Amino acid sequence: EEANILARHDFGEGRARYCANMRHLLRVVTPFVDICLIDCPPLPDQRAVCAEANADAMLSPIVLSREALDSTDDLINGPHGVRNVRARLNPALRFFGLLPNMVEDTPLQRAQARVLQAQMGAWLIPDPRDPDGFLQMPRLDAIAQAQAAGVSVLDIAWRDAAARPAWRAMRHCFDAIALRLDCVAARGPGAGTEGEPGVNPVPVEVVRV
């Protein structure tokens, strides 16, 4: 039945079956996990749509590049964008917003941050520690080191004091996102209507990174 519904939304029979299988898998593993993280392609396509159709919440990391900024409108308003998915497939999906990633304190990055704020300020995630700022993840060498070693950044931070600021920066983002996930769990199904506080944050005026 789910596959038939999805097929009527331009998925096609094969993609609709893929999406229904994903939903079945998530139902099977639900008793055994607290959070299931689905990593999607950077640009919205049918794979991302299937994940969004089955997810409770969505977050979109974005690098401060011209190409990434050009794609943000399509991510939200395009044929495979968040608005369309919520309207057709998953009204309860909560879009937390855009998370600038690998941010560096350079003139180019600061300029790109200003462009992002001007174009998509309403979709940036407020920083709990800074009422005038937005949540962002700086470029961290410790992440590359952890990936090369096959361990977490926390594992490196326990051994190397130089990596601890990197872990604190990551932990700050993780904690803010976890609080939003807790709100989704507390509100339950149907809490993803557009315009709710915490779904589409109000625009922020900050332009620094």
N, C-alpha and C positions, 0 to 999 in steps of 0.2 A: 504494500500500500504506500509506504514512504517513497519507494522508488518511482511509483506512478506519479505521485505528487511532484517530485523533483523533476521528472521528465517533462511535465507540463510547464516547467519554468525554464525551458531552453537548455536543460542539462544534457539531453540526449539519454538514451537508455543505458549506455555503458557508464557514463559519468554518474547518472542517478544511482545505479547499482553500487558504484564505488562509494558514494556518499552514504548510502544506506548501510553498507558494510562497516564504514567507519563508525557510524552511530551504534551499530550492534557491538563493535569491539569496545567502545567506550562504556557501554552499559555493562559489559562483562567484567571489565577491570575496575569499575567504580568502587566495589566493596574493598578493594585492596590498595587504593591510592587516595591521597588527599588532594593532590593537584596533578593534572596531566598537561604538560606543556607540548604544544604542537608548533613546530618551527615551519613556517611557510615561506614560499618564494618572496623576494623583495617586491615584486610587482604583482598585483592581484590577477590570478587566473583561476581556472576551474578547481585546481587543487586547493587554493586558498579559500575559494567559495565553499567547498565541501567542509573545510575545517571550521569556517565561520558559521556555517549552518548548524554545526553540532556543538559549538563552544558556548560557554556562559559569558566569557569576557574576552576582549581582544586588546592588544597593545601593539603599536607600530613603532619600532626603533627607526630612526632616520639619521643618516649622516648629513652633515652640513655641506652638501655639494650642489651645484646648479642642477645636475641631472636628477638628484633625489628630490629637490624642491619642486622641480617641474612635474614630478609624478604624484605629489601629494593630493592634488585635486582629484586625479583619477582614482586614487586609493579610497577617497571618501565619496565622491560623486559619480564615478565612472560606472559602466555597465556591470562590472564585477566589484564595485565599491561597497563600502560599509552600509550606506543608506539603502542601496538596492537590496542587499542581502537581508537587512532587517525588515524591509517592507515585504519581501516575497517569501523568505524562508525562516527567519529566526527573529521574531519581534523582541525576544528577551535578551538578545545579544547586547552586552554593554561594551561600548568602545571607550576605553580609558583615555586614549589620545595618542599623541606623538611624543616619542622620547628621543631627543637628540642624543646621538651616540658617537663615541670617539671624538669628543669635542676637544679642541685645542685653543689656547689663548693666543691666536694670531690675528692680524688685521683682516685676512680673508675670511676666517671663520667668524669673527665678530660681525663682519658685513653680511655674511650668509645668515647669521642668527637674526639680524635685523630684518632681513627679507622674510625669513620664516615667521617671525613674530607678526609682521605686517600682514602676511597672506593667510596665516593659519593660527593666529594667536589664540583663537577660541578653542583650539584642539590641543594646545600645550597643557601639560599636567602641572598644576600648582605645586610648588616646593613647600612641604610642611614647615621647613626651617626658615623660609624666607617668603613673607607674604607678597613681596614684589617680584619674586623670581619664579622660574619653572624648573621642573625636574630635568636633569640631564646626566649623562654618563661620560666622564672625561676619557680621553685616550689613555690607556693604562698599559705600561710595559709588562706589568705583572700578569696580565691576561695571556699574553703571548708566551710568557715563561711557563705558566701553568699548563697551557695547551701542549707545549713541547714536552713537558714532564709527565703529562697524563694525570695531573692532579688538579684540585681546586685551588683558587687563589687563597682561600682560607688556610689550606695546608701550607702554602708557601709563607703566609703571614705569620703562622705559628713559629716558623724557623728563622725568618728574616725580618727584622724590624723595619727595613726599608720598604717592604711590601705592605706594611700595615695601613698606611694612608690610602693605598689603592683599595684594600679590602673595606675600609670604612666608607669610601665613596660608593662602592658597590652595595654595601649593606644598607646605606641610606636609601638608594633607589629600591632595593628589594623590600625594605620595610614599608615604604610608601605604597608600593604595588600590593604588598600583602594586605595592608589595611583596606584597600579597595576590594580585593578579593573577599575579604571577610564581610564587607558590606553586601556584596553580591550574594554570598551564602546566607546571610541573615535575611535578606529581602526575599530570596527565593525566586521561582519562575515568575515571569511577567514584569520584572523590575527593570527592564531595559528600555523603557520608552524614552524617546529622544527629548532632550531638554531638561532632564532631571539634574539636580546638582551632583557633580562628581562624574557625570557622563560626558557632558560637553562643558568643560570648565569655562568660566567667564574669561574674556580676553585679559591678558596681562600687559602692562606697559613697559616691562623691562626689556632692554635691548642688549644688555651685556651678557657675556658667556663666561 
